Amino acid sequence: MDDEHFSIEHEPALGGGQFQEDPSEARAAPTGRAPDEMETLRDSIAAEPALADHRDPAQFSAWLARKRAGSTLAGDLAVTFLAAVLGGPAAVLGAFMAGQQGTSRLLYVILIGPIIEELLKQSGMIYLVEKKPYRVFATWQFVFAAGVSGAVFATIENLVYIHLYAPLGGVEDVARLAEFRWAVCTPLHVGCSLIASVGLMRAWVRQQAAGRPLELSDAFGWFALAIGVHGLYNFVAAIFVSF
């Protein structure tokens, strides 16, 4: 059969006219929830790599401009604040649940814990840039969200260690533990969160420049750095406690 019948150029959705759907589609079982707008953009036939102009940013850029025009500054600020505040509790919950799976203590402390915590502290902003990028309009949103989520996470963790774990573990000098955690652990969590946010910020800047949906892989290098710093601190702390 002629190769032209298999060419992407003959895809019905790319034609200017109407095409007749397969009658069996009306009887097909539902496949689940309807895709959201970002999924529709990512899965569009216009983004098919075989097309010469599949990287044309016109489709995504037009959608982004239309959605931004329908958004308000107050709404954008509100969702940014919500993303910032919810990142901390999400990281605490994720770390707690992962810690209950019987993982090697040292492996969890230096690798699994930092991975979960640093990813989930950014979860609010990851959701926004992945699903609602029109809500993100400035780089300061990433810095703000990272600082808040890191501080919220550190506060919750400090309170748990000081008021729950310390009494259960028979710690005598709770005041000294509290001083250490507020003076050292809090800046650590905020700092690592800020490092990871640089990756998201860079990925977002590339998204704006290229006019395409965000590629989270662009942020992985900075996420790895944040995880490495966090894991190194945990390793040193674990060695110090063991002596």
N, C-alpha and C positions, 0 to 999 in steps of 0.2 A: 504494500500500500504506500502511496506517496507520502513522504515525510511531512508535507504541508498539513496533513490531517491531524498530526500530532503536535503541531506548533502551538505555542502559547498565544500567538497572535490571533488564533481562531477561537480563543476563549469567548463564549457568548457574552459574558459580562463586559468585555472590552468593546463590543460592537456598538454602533450607534443606534441600532434598532432594537425592537423587542424580541425576545426568544421565548419559546414555549417550554414550560417546566415539565419535568417527568410527572405523569399523572400519579405515579406511585408515591410521590412526596406527600400528597394529601392524606394518604393512609398510613404513613410511617409513624412509628411511635415517637413521642417527644424525646428529645435528646438531653433535656435538663433545662437549666435556666437560660434565658436569653443572654447573649454576650453583651458586655458593656461597650461603651463607645471606644475605649482604648483597644479592646480586643478586636473590635470591628476594623479599626484602622490598621492594627498590626497584621491582621489576617486578610486584608483586602487583596484582591487579585492585582491591584495596581502596584502592590509592593513585591510582586513575584520577581525573584532575582533574574529570571530568564528575560525579563523585559529590559530593553536598553535604557529606559528612563526610570527604572524601579526606585532609584534614589532621589527622584524629583520630590523636593520638599513641599510642593504646592498643596497637596492634599492635607497633610498634617498641619502645616502652617495656617491654612485657611480655617481648619477646625479650631486650632488653638486661639486664633484671633477672634473667632466668633464666640467662643466660650468665655474669653476674657472680657469681651464687650458686655456680656450678660452677668458678670460678677461684680461685686462691690468691694471696696477696700475694707469695709468693716467685716464683711464675710471672710475675706482672705486672711485678715488678722486673727479672726476668731478661730478659724480652722488651724492656723499656724500655732496658736496658743494651745489648742486642744492636742495637736500632734506632739507638741513639746511636753506637755504634762503627762500624757498617757504613755510616753516612751519609757519613763522610769518604772512605773508599776508593771508594765509588760516585761521588762528585763528582770525584775525581782521575781515575778511569777515563773518566767521561763527558767531562770537559774534554780529556783526551788524545785520545780518539777524534774529538771534534768538531774539534780542532785539526789533524787530519790530512786534512781534506776540501778543502783548497785555498781556504779562506775568506780574504778580505782580512784582512791582519794587524790593521789598526787596528779594523775592524769586529768582529773576533773579540775583541780585547782590551777594548773598551769596551761591547759589547752581548752577543754570543753567549756568550762565556766566563762573564760574571757571571750570565746567565740560567741556564745549565747548572749552574754551581757552586751557586748559592743554592737552586735547586730540588732538586738531588740531595742536598745536605747535610741537607735535611728529609725525604728519601725514606723513611727508617725510620719516622718518626712519621706521615708521610702514609699509609703502608701500615696502620699500626695504627688510626688514626682512620677510615680508609675501610673496612677489611676486618675489623678486630677491635677495635671501639671499647670493648668490655667490658674490655679490657686497660688502658685509660686511665682513671684515677680522680682525678687531681689535676693542677693547672696546672704544678706544679714539674717534672713529667715533660717538658714541652715545653722548659723552660729548661735542664734538665739535658742532654737529648738534643742541643739546639742547641749548648750550650757544648762538649760532648764532640766532636760531629761537626765543629764548626768547628776545634777544636784538633787533632784527628786529621788533618783535611785540610791545615791549615797546616803541621803537622809533616812530613807526607809531601812536600808541595810544597817546603818549605824544604830538606829533605835532597836532593831532586832538583836544585834550583837550585844548591845549594852544592857538592855532590859530583859532579854530572854536567854540568850546563849551564855552570857557571863554568869548569871546566878545558877543556871543548870550545870555549868562547868566548874563551879566552885571558885571562880575568880575572886580574889580578895581585894585587889586594888582596882575597883571598877572605875573610879575617877581617873586613874591614869590611862586605862583602856579607852575611856571616852575621849580624853584629851588627844590621844594618839589617833583615834579614828577620825575625829573632826579635823585635826590638823594635817593629817597625811592621807588618809583614805578618801576623804572628800575631794581634795584637789586631784588625786589620781583619777577618780572616776570622771570628774568634769573634764580633765585634760585629755584623757583617752577618747571621750565622747567628741571633743572638739577636733581631735586628729581625724577620727572617722568621718566627721562632717565635711572635712576638706575634700574627701573623695566624692561624696554626694554632690558637693558644690561644683567640682570640676566636671562631673558627669552631666549636671544640669546645664552648665555653660556650653558644653559640647552639643547638648541637645538643642539649645537655642540657636547655636551657630549653624548646625547641620539641618535644622528644621525636620527633625525626625523624633519618634518616640525614644525615650531614654534607654540607654544600655547600661544596666546596673554593673556590668563587668568593668566599666570605666572607673568605678569607685573601689574596686577590690584591693588595689595596691595600698591605699590609705587605710582601708579596713584592716588589712593584714598588719600594717604598722601599729595601729591602735591595739590590736589583739596581742601583738608581740610585746609591746611595752607593758600591757596589763599582765600578761603571762609571766614576764620576767620579774615583775614586782612580786607576784604571787609566789614564784619559785624561791626568790630570796627570802621572803617572809616565812615560807614553810621551812626552809633550812634553818633560819634563825630560831624559830619556835621549837624545832626539834632538838636544839642544844640547850 
